[in-house]
């Protein structure tokens, strides 16, 4: 007879009760499991059951305890409250939310806990739904209710919801509570409303280092770097978070020299950098091609860190590749104790763009060789997304951009076709603009202009929406302009626009062609042409967005 685990038993019982048609919207009566209140009372006060629950040290033990309570017929609102905190402490969002449904009259702690659970989940908007629904039921929010609510608004980037929650803060008189003010600043900054964040900051009766860090980070990311540095200089005390905000703001804002100068000041003042600061500095050196400074940062890493994590090592690989020292990057890559998909992509793209493309293709073959099972069979085609196989890592869209770029540089038409088909048929990855652009360059490189034109004509069919995800490939393509001009793509896109001047897909194509080549004046010209032809504006796409996307780290 097959054995059923306690977790499966618990889920079976849990879901069977959830299926009851008479259950209320957000909670269930405990009558299903309790024979009588008189028989339950001694159990509630049983110190042994409480001590066992408190001694649980793993999520599996808590689940087993929960199952026993259901089996004994003791599970009710009292135990649901106890288990709610236990599940949340161990980060099980699903069971936290499900357990909340069993609490008949949840207090502020229980409602706040489930709001926090939703805020941290993949659907943060549910936190707002729960809050306002229980508000209608008479729930009296506390200051602890609003911090996760603002966190949910930050994730959603919804400033209107944030302002509604801000109104709730004022209505319930908790605006002077420090964590609420800090979360308000963070929310407005995440929504790009730095002026509102500054207003909250200026009106705070008391500030701590978190308050200062939040406003500095807001100005550095979405506002003015000069103002950010002024606020940074005015800070009564600085921690590594404030330094990281300024370092990241400078290099992402196109001022890597300022970032390096600030980093030297940081070291000189005796502040030890963390891994985030090191990644920022390596990215600044790589983006600006400062090999000397990059080596100095590498030396600091060796002196100050006993062990490097995979993120810092990947940043080292990327820096050396961008500084055209691919052989040094390969040494770092080979010395890594653990490699994930991002590491492999960084090294493969380094070879394909800056080094010997044949080495990049060899490394790609090595990565694919590790995706075989122990019996020699390849991993099933159903594994369509990048993930670790039993003995290796599956490629993703970025991997194939590097591979196709290598084929274009080396003039390997047959291999490029094979890789393109493999990407679609074996790994089930959908080609994007970058892949078609690379294939078109392969055809042009071997003199097959007609095939290149046909490949480019297919692009609008797969690029119906010009999103930041598709534009992110422009950074990779901009690093590998193996064709000195964009004549072929430009001519085809313009001819298509002439035939159908109201077809926005053809404008997308031309924008992508110019963005891939870094021709930002031509991008602006296309947008003016769209205005003249009264073509609707591309959502989320402007010259600033394109520059940011092309110059940010992939």
Phi and psi in degrees as a GROMACS rama.xvg file:
@    title "Ramachandran Plot"
@    xaxis  label "Phi"
@    yaxis  label "Psi"
@TYPE xy
-70.409  141.086  UNK-2
-87.9022  143.654  UNK-3
-109.799  127.229  UNK-4
-69.1882  160.132  UNK-5
-65.7393  -33.2838  UNK-6
-65.4327  -41.3775  UNK-7
-65.2992  -41.0652  UNK-8
-61.4485  -43.0602  UNK-9
-62.39  -47.1674  UNK-10
-62.7694  -38.8173  UNK-11
-60.2112  -48.433  UNK-12
-67.2507  -39.7638  UNK-13
-62.6402  -47.9855  UNK-14
-71.758  -30.3021  UNK-15
-64.6335  -34.5229  UNK-16
-76.1251  -38.1622  UNK-17
-61.0799  -26.3215  UNK-18
-77.831  -8.23282  UNK-19
-60.8248  127.476  UNK-20
-70.3098  -16.9955  UNK-21
-92.209  1.74537  UNK-22
-70.2978  145.221  UNK-23
-66.5262  176.39  UNK-24
-66.1539  -45.9543  UNK-25
-120.103  2.96042  UNK-26
-154.646  164.136  UNK-27
-127.389  141.405  UNK-28
-66.3426  147.078  UNK-29
-85.9591  6.22882  UNK-30
-62.6871  -23.4688  UNK-31
-61.2203  -29.6574  UNK-32
-114.763  -6.17034  UNK-33
-114.794  125.652  UNK-34
-74.08  -40.9558  UNK-35
-163.977  156.13  UNK-36
-68.1671  -31.7212  UNK-37
-68.8514  -37.7498  UNK-38
-75.5316  -19.2224  UNK-39
-84.0417  -31.9516  UNK-40
-56.7201  -45.2616  UNK-41
-61.3273  -33.4636  UNK-42
-68.8797  -36.2411  UNK-43
-62.2995  -33.7684  UNK-44
-93.2139  4.79068  UNK-45
-69.8141  110.013  UNK-46
-66.7321  -22.2771  UNK-47
-67.143  -43.7239  UNK-48
-64.3025  -42.0298  UNK-49
-63.4322  -42.2395  UNK-50
-67.0877  -36.1507  UNK-51
-65.0714  -43.3339  UNK-52
-63.6609  -42.1713  UNK-53
-67.2753  -25.8296  UNK-54
-85.6998  -4.42737  UNK-55
-62.294  130.753  UNK-56
-115.046  -3.95594  UNK-57
-136.798  160.371  UNK-58
-63.5647  -35.2547  UNK-59
-62.8425  -39.2584  UNK-60
-66.9063  -38.5265  UNK-61
-64.9012  -41.809  UNK-62
-62.2172  -41.0312  UNK-63
-63.8938  -41.3358  UNK-64
-63.3072  -41.5703  UNK-65
-60.9454  -43.3808  UNK-66
-61.7711  -42.1351  UNK-67
-63.2103  -40.1073  UNK-68
-62.747  -39.6277  UNK-69
-66.7789  -44.1575  UNK-70
-62.1336  -38.9051  UNK-71
-78.0625  -7.90805  UNK-72
76.6284  25.893  UNK-73
-105.812  -9.43108  UNK-74
-71.0471  120.705  UNK-75
-148.624  -164.813  UNK-76
-60.6924  -36.3072  UNK-77
-59.2732  -51.0575  UNK-78
-72.9813  -28.4797  UNK-79
-61.9663  -39.7994  UNK-80
-63.1503  -42.7172  UNK-81
-63.4595  -45.2383  UNK-82
-71.626  -29.2795  UNK-83
-56.9067  -48.622  UNK-84
-65.1562  -40.0854  UNK-85
-63.0961  -45.7303  UNK-86
-63.1503  -40.1258  UNK-87
-68.0123  -39.2505  UNK-88
-59.0165  -32.2238  UNK-89
-96.8623  8.70584  UNK-90
75.5029  18.7672  UNK-91
-89.8143  94.3709  UNK-92
-67.2788  -40.8144  UNK-93
-62.5623  -47.5505  UNK-94
-70.1194  -29.8445  UNK-95
-61.6327  -45.7177  UNK-96
-68.4841  -42.4113  UNK-97
-64.7384  -42.0427  UNK-98
-64.0929  -34.1861  UNK-99
-59.1697  -30.314  UNK-100
-64.8425  -18.657  UNK-101
-90.4782  -4.44076  UNK-102
-90.9273  116.501  UNK-103
-71.0446  -43.7535  UNK-104
-130.178  77.1389  UNK-105
-68.7521  138.317  UNK-106
-86.6192  -172.897  UNK-107
-61.275  -38.4172  UNK-108
-61.8664  -44.5114  UNK-109
-66.1763  -44.3982  UNK-110
-65.1045  -42.2858  UNK-111
-62.3803  -37.5505  UNK-112
-64.136  -43.2314  UNK-113
-73.8105  -30.7356  UNK-114
-62.9341  -43.3999  UNK-115
-64.0433  -39.4881  UNK-116
-61.6562  -45.0287  UNK-117
-66.0955  -38.9763  UNK-118
-61.4162  -34.965  UNK-119
-87.7025  -3.13265  UNK-120
-85.456  -177.175  UNK-121
-76.873  -5.75213  UNK-122
-125.671  72.6556  UNK-123
-63.4737  -22.5577  UNK-124
-61.4099  -23.6176  UNK-125
-64.0938  -26.5254  UNK-126
-61.6302  -40.2224  UNK-127
-67.9373  -39.3828  UNK-128
-62.0548  -47.1986  UNK-129
-62.1924  -43.4324  UNK-130
-60.3535  -52.1621  UNK-131
-71.5294  -29.4212  UNK-132
-66.9575  -44.8946  UNK-133
-73.5148  -23.5239  UNK-134
-63.7888  -40.1919  UNK-135
-67.1136  -25.5867  UNK-136
-83.796  -0.0236002  UNK-137
103.577  9.00429  UNK-138
-64.123  133.23  UNK-139
-102.003  103.544  UNK-140
-69.586  153.58  UNK-141
-117.414  179.305  UNK-142
-61.7158  -28.26  UNK-143
-70.8632  -16.2793  UNK-144
-73.088  -29.9605  UNK-145
-90.0895  -26.1973  UNK-146
-60.5355  -50.028  UNK-147
-67.374  -29.0938  UNK-148
-63.7087  -44.2892  UNK-149
-68.2144  -31.2067  UNK-150
-63.136  -39.3692  UNK-151
-64.898  -43.518  UNK-152
-62.4146  -36.0003  UNK-153
-63.4091  -44.162  UNK-154
-64.3962  -38.883  UNK-155
-76.4615  -21.1192  UNK-156
66.8421  27.4996  UNK-157
-102.267  98.134  UNK-158
-71.8111  -29.5116  UNK-159
-66.4684  -44.3436  UNK-160
-62.4583  -37.9388  UNK-161
-61.7859  -39.3339  UNK-162
-70.3774  -34.23  UNK-163
-63.3178  -43.1643  UNK-164
-66.4383  -34.9011  UNK-165
-61.149  -40.9435  UNK-166
-62.1188  -37.7086  UNK-167
-63.8603  -36.962  UNK-168
-61.0809  -46.4544  UNK-169
-66.057  -38.8207  UNK-170
-63.9612  -36.0607  UNK-171
-98.1147  5.65992  UNK-172
67.7008  35.7136  UNK-173
-116.13  19.3671  UNK-174
-67.1269  -21.252  UNK-175
-86.2248  -5.25653  UNK-176
-72.3391  127.431  UNK-177
-58.789  -49.6386  UNK-178
-61.5892  -31.5789  UNK-179
-66.9909  -45.314  UNK-180
-62.1807  -41.2274  UNK-181
-63.4383  -42.6364  UNK-182
-68.5092  -31.013  UNK-183
-63.8352  -46.0592  UNK-184
-59.5202  -45.9884  UNK-185
-62.247  -41.3675  UNK-186
-63.3945  -47.7382  UNK-187
-64.8098  -35.7275  UNK-188
-66.4445  -42.6683  UNK-189
-64.416  -27.7622  UNK-190
-88.9646  5.23248  UNK-191
78.4827  12.8128  UNK-192
-105.799  71.2849  UNK-193
-66.1407  -31.3371  UNK-194
-64.5861  -36.729  UNK-195
-71.3044  -36.9858  UNK-196
-61.9323  -41.3768  UNK-197
-65.3476  -36.6318  UNK-198
-62.8503  -44.5817  UNK-199
-62.0805  -43.3653  UNK-200
-60.1201  -46.1964  UNK-201
-67.1216  -28.7316  UNK-202
-90.2638  -3.06352  UNK-203
-68.696  129.291  UNK-204
-69.2164  -25.8442  UNK-205
-143.762  139.676  UNK-206
-127.452  150.759  UNK-207
-124.465  -172.962  UNK-208
-64.9006  -28.9998  UNK-209
-65.237  -39.9024  UNK-210
-60.3827  -48.3791  UNK-211
-64.1227  -42.3447  UNK-212
-60.8059  -40.471  UNK-213
-64.4163  -43.6131  UNK-214
-73.9085  -35.797  UNK-215
-62.7133  -45.5892  UNK-216
-62.7047  -38.6878  UNK-217
-62.1547  -47.7701  UNK-218
-64.8831  -39.6446  UNK-219
-65.7966  -35.8587  UNK-220
-89.421  -39.2259  UNK-221
-124.281  -6.58921  UNK-222
-116.395  -123.643  UNK-223
-116.431  124.102  UNK-224
-65.1925  -32.1921  UNK-225
-65.7179  -44.0917  UNK-226
-66.2129  -39.7219  UNK-227
-57.8314  -42.3479  UNK-228
-70.34  -34.0901  UNK-229
-63.4677  -44.313  UNK-230
-65.8279  -39.9511  UNK-231
-59.1427  -43.4893  UNK-232
-66.6175  -27.9079  UNK-233
-85.2044  -4.93879  UNK-234
-63.0549  132.769  UNK-235
-66.9984  -31.2213  UNK-236
-148.739  147.54  UNK-237
-124.279  138.415  UNK-238
-114.296  -177.701  UNK-239
-66.0581  -24.5295  UNK-240
-64.3997  -42.6148  UNK-241
-64.7375  -43.0515  UNK-242
-61.8686  -41.6505  UNK-243
-63.4455  -38.2099  UNK-244
-60.5937  -42.9554  UNK-245
-71.8212  -41.631  UNK-246
-61.5212  -47.1101  UNK-247
-65.0397  -38.5616  UNK-248
-63.0963  -40.564  UNK-249
-68.3483  -47.5719  UNK-250
-73.3274  -34.5811  UNK-251
-71.9111  -25.0713  UNK-252
-86.7959  11.7294  UNK-253
80.3484  22.7904  UNK-254
-126.557  65.198  UNK-255
-63.5019  -30.2477  UNK-256
-62.6499  -41.4801  UNK-257
-65.0039  -36.7007  UNK-258
-63.6557  -43.8389  UNK-259
-64.9544  -41.1595  UNK-260
-62.1972  -43.2122  UNK-261
-65.6609  -36.828  UNK-262
-63.9819  -41.0025  UNK-263
-62.3581  -39.2203  UNK-264
-63.0608  -39.0968  UNK-265
-61.8555  -46.4897  UNK-266
-66.4032  -40.2472  UNK-267
-64.5388  -30.7789  UNK-268
-83.2454  -0.086952  UNK-269
86.6273  9.87789  UNK-270
-83.0678  121.326  UNK-271
-80.0362  128.171  UNK-272
-75.2376  150.524  UNK-273
-104.121  -174.178  UNK-274
-64.7952  -32.5016  UNK-275
-64.0572  -43.5651  UNK-276
-62.4994  -39.5396  UNK-277
-67.3975  -39.2855  UNK-278
-63.8927  -41.7647  UNK-279
-59.6367  -43.7249  UNK-280
-70.7297  -39.108  UNK-281
-65.3342  -38.2127  UNK-282
-65.4907  -39.4568  UNK-283
-64.1685  -41.9545  UNK-284
-66.6627  -42.5238  UNK-285
-66.4651  -42.3326  UNK-286
-64.8025  -35.0014  UNK-287
-98.1405  1.93276  UNK-288
68.4856  28.9197  UNK-289
-90.8841  86.9906  UNK-290
-67.8335  -41.6218  UNK-291
-60.3083  -48.1331  UNK-292
-66.7154  -35.5137  UNK-293
-62.1481  -40.1757  UNK-294
-64.6513  -37.0534  UNK-295
-63.9866  -41.399  UNK-296
-63.8541  -40.0519  UNK-297
-61.6813  -41.2397  UNK-298
-62.8097  -40.481  UNK-299
-61.8117  -39.8939  UNK-300
-59.1051  -44.8063  UNK-301
-63.8482  -38.8688  UNK-302
-76.1889  -39.5159  UNK-303
-95.4611  -19.1159  UNK-304
-117.924  129.213  UNK-305
-77.4893  -26.927  UNK-306
-148.065  136.642  UNK-307
-100.822  140.815  UNK-308
-87.6794  172.604  UNK-309
-66.476  -29.1651  UNK-310
-69.3684  -44.579  UNK-311
-65.8648  -41.7948  UNK-312
-64.0552  -37.533  UNK-313
-66.3248  -39.3143  UNK-314
-63.3393  -36.2451  UNK-315
-62.3812  -45.4612  UNK-316
-59.2465  -46.769  UNK-317
-62.8275  -41.6539  UNK-318
-62.3907  -48.6486  UNK-319
-65.688  -35.8463  UNK-320
-64.9411  -44.7149  UNK-321
-67.913  -25.2565  UNK-322
-89.924  12.2372  UNK-323
62.8215  34.7974  UNK-324
-118.649  64.8324  UNK-325
-65.3523  -32.4904  UNK-326
-66.2758  -34.262  UNK-327
-70.2514  -40.886  UNK-328
-59.135  -37.7396  UNK-329
-66.6442  -34.6767  UNK-330
-63.3983  -43.9407  UNK-331
-61.9662  -42.6005  UNK-332
-61.2442  -46.1331  UNK-333
-68.2711  -23.7662  UNK-334
-86.1634  -6.17885  UNK-335
-70.4202  134.45  UNK-336
-77.3191  -29.8478  UNK-337
-135.896  137.31  UNK-338
-130.118  134.048  UNK-339
-109.944  -174.87  UNK-340
-60.7754  -37.545  UNK-341
-63.8606  -39.3894  UNK-342
-61.3848  -48.924  UNK-343
-59.9228  -44.2345  UNK-344
-61.6195  -43.2676  UNK-345
-59.4828  -43.0188  UNK-346
-73.8253  -41.4116  UNK-347
-62.532  -46.2064  UNK-348
-66.5726  -34.0836  UNK-349
-59.6568  -47.0072  UNK-350
-63.4074  -44.3528  UNK-351
-68.9352  -33.0338  UNK-352
-94.4423  -46.4468  UNK-353
-109.008  -18.6992  UNK-354
-114.795  -141.84  UNK-355
-86.8623  116.647  UNK-356
-60.4751  -29.701  UNK-357
-63.7786  -35.9882  UNK-358
-64.9573  -37.3399  UNK-359
-64.1753  -41.0884  UNK-360
-67.9913  -36.3594  UNK-361
-64.522  -41.8531  UNK-362
-65.8495  -37.179  UNK-363
-62.4673  -42.6162  UNK-364
-63.0447  -37.8928  UNK-365
-63.3893  -40.4121  UNK-366
-65.7005  -41.9779  UNK-367
-65.8243  -35.416  UNK-368
-61.9768  -24.4298  UNK-369
-84.8232  -1.6178  UNK-370
-94.3973  12.5828  UNK-371
-86.0998  150.331  UNK-372
-79.3164  172.898  UNK-373
-63.3435  -26.1573  UNK-374
-89.8684  8.1153  UNK-375
90.8217  -4.68205  UNK-376
-86.9274  146.482  UNK-377
-73.0517  156.87  UNK-378
-66.7805  140.191  UNK-379
-55.29  151.488  UNK-380
-64.6932  -17.3044  UNK-381
-66.2352  -17.3241  UNK-382
-78.7499  81.9577  UNK-383
-93.0908  -13.5408  UNK-384
-108.583  155.842  UNK-385
-62.3024  123.682  UNK-386
-161.06  166.881  UNK-387
-78.727  131.201  UNK-388
-85.9072  -171.175  UNK-389
-68.153  -29.0555  UNK-390
-132.876  14.0535  UNK-391
-174.141  -157.683  UNK-392
-129.226  137.096  UNK-393
-85.4784  146.335  UNK-394
-74.636  163.142  UNK-395
-126.239  -168.008  UNK-396
-61.0771  -39.4026  UNK-397
-63.151  -39.486  UNK-398
-57.2614  -45.1764  UNK-399
-72.3407  -25.2772  UNK-400
-63.4947  -45.9688  UNK-401
-60.2179  -43.7638  UNK-402
-63.0716  -45.9538  UNK-403
-68.432  -34.4018  UNK-404
-64.5861  -39.1689  UNK-405
-62.3815  -41.8074  UNK-406
-62.8465  -37.6667  UNK-407
-66.6012  -42.2082  UNK-408
-66.1467  -36.8138  UNK-409
-92.5928  -3.7466  UNK-410
68.3757  37.2254  UNK-411
-99.5949  82.3426  UNK-412
-66.4984  -47.6355  UNK-413
-62.0083  -44.5375  UNK-414
-63.8414  -38.7287  UNK-415
-61.668  -43.2618  UNK-416
-62.3818  -42.3295  UNK-417
-62.7106  -44.91  UNK-418
-64.4384  -39.6758  UNK-419
-63.7624  -43.4487  UNK-420
-67.0705  -39.3414  UNK-421
-62.2432  -40.137  UNK-422
-58.6781  -42.6181  UNK-423
-80.2168  -49.2257  UNK-424
-86.4138  -31.4524  UNK-425
-94.5709  -48.3515  UNK-426
-99.8231  -2.62552  UNK-427
55.0631  42.9663  UNK-428
-100.508  135.494  UNK-429
-83.9698  122.781  UNK-430
-63.1365  141.451  UNK-431
-115.685  -175.129  UNK-432
-51.8188  -44.6538  UNK-433
-59.7521  -38.643  UNK-434
-69.0195  -41.3632  UNK-435
-66.7153  -37.5644  UNK-436
-63.7488  -42.4838  UNK-437
-63.5446  -43.8416  UNK-438
-63.038  -39.5189  UNK-439
-61.3227  -39.1429  UNK-440
-67.0429  -33.1296  UNK-441
-62.1079  -46.6226  UNK-442
-63.2969  -43.4486  UNK-443
-62.4549  -39.0872  UNK-444
-62.6994  -27.3524  UNK-445
-104.668  11.7643  UNK-446
85.4397  10.106  UNK-447
-95.7971  76.4836  UNK-448
-66.8727  -40.4875  UNK-449
-62.1569  -43.01  UNK-450
-64.2002  -37.1968  UNK-451
-62.934  -42.2466  UNK-452
-62.7387  -41.5303  UNK-453
-64.3056  -38.6865  UNK-454
-64.1705  -41.7695  UNK-455
-68.42  -34.0998  UNK-456
-62.932  -24.398  UNK-457
-77.203  -17.5723  UNK-458
-58.5059  -47.0878  UNK-459
-59.7777  -25.7943  UNK-460
-66.0287  -27.2787  UNK-461
-108.544  -3.59681  UNK-462
-119.832  54.775  UNK-463
-69.8871  -26.5671  UNK-464
-122.21  123.716  UNK-465
-87.8802  92.9075  UNK-466
-107.942  170.147  UNK-467
-65.7203  -27.6609  UNK-468
-66.3177  -42.7842  UNK-469
-72.6487  -34.2328  UNK-470
-72.5859  -20.536  UNK-471
-59.545  -27.6941  UNK-472
-66.6211  -20.1775  UNK-473
-60.4541  -32.137  UNK-474
-61.4502  -43.8805  UNK-475
-66.2227  -43.4993  UNK-476
-67.757  -35.9534  UNK-477
-64.4552  -23.2218  UNK-478
-80.8192  -10.6384  UNK-479
-138.335  72.3273  UNK-480
-91.0928  76.2237  UNK-481
-73.4904  -18.2265  UNK-482
-100.107  133.913  UNK-483
-72.803  -15.0322  UNK-484
-143.009  178.868  UNK-485
-119.291  31.0624  UNK-486
-57.5743  -46.8177  UNK-487
-62.0863  -53.3278  UNK-488
-62.9193  -39.0013  UNK-489
-63.0564  -47.0537  UNK-490
-63.3183  -42.0599  UNK-491
-65.6518  -46.4801  UNK-492
-62.4224  -42.2254  UNK-493
-66.1022  -39.1254  UNK-494
-65.2609  -37.318  UNK-495
-66.7956  -39.3052  UNK-496
-63.5718  -40.194  UNK-497
-60.7967  -36.8436  UNK-498
-73.795  -39.0967  UNK-499
-134.776  81.6659  UNK-500
-66.7938  -12.3432  UNK-501
-102.376  2.61825  UNK-502
-85.0713  106.769  UNK-503
-66.523  -23.7106  UNK-504
-61.4379  -34.9455  UNK-505
-72.6855  -32.4453  UNK-506
-67.2445  -37.8276  UNK-507
-58.9543  -43.5821  UNK-508
-59.1422  -48.6563  UNK-509
-65.0066  -39.4968  UNK-510
-60.7917  -43.4623  UNK-511
-63.4402  -40.7753  UNK-512
-60.7946  -47.3552  UNK-513
-69.3464  -38.2836  UNK-514
-63.503  -40.5477  UNK-515
-62.9669  -30.682  UNK-516
-92.5329  -1.98551  UNK-517
73.0608  22.7014  UNK-518
-93.1952  80.8776  UNK-519
-74.3007  -27.0461  UNK-520
-64.3981  -38.9095  UNK-521
-69.0405  -33.0836  UNK-522
-60.7062  -43.8106  UNK-523
-63.5861  -37.2983  UNK-524
-63.2752  -40.8267  UNK-525
-61.981  -40.924  UNK-526
-66.4506  -35.4781  UNK-527
-66.0921  -39.597  UNK-528
-62.9062  -36.7027  UNK-529
-64.1674  -38.4659  UNK-530
-65.224  -43.2873  UNK-531
-63.0478  -38.7783  UNK-532
-85.4331  2.08676  UNK-533
57.2566  41.7588  UNK-534
-87.9599  136.776  UNK-535
-60.1308  147.936  UNK-536
-66.3588  144.019  UNK-537
-73.3475  122.275  UNK-538
-65.9477  133.15  UNK-539
70.8351  18.8992  UNK-540
-131.41  114.71  UNK-541
-143.992  176.89  UNK-542
-61.3291  -37.9697  UNK-543
-64.7913  -43.4392  UNK-544
-59.1056  -45.0689  UNK-545
-64.6632  -43.1329  UNK-546
-61.4235  -42.193  UNK-547
-63.028  -43.0927  UNK-548
-67.471  -42.7496  UNK-549
-69.9034  -31.3135  UNK-550
-100.112  4.01722  UNK-551
-90.2722  160.982  UNK-552
-70.29  133.849  UNK-553
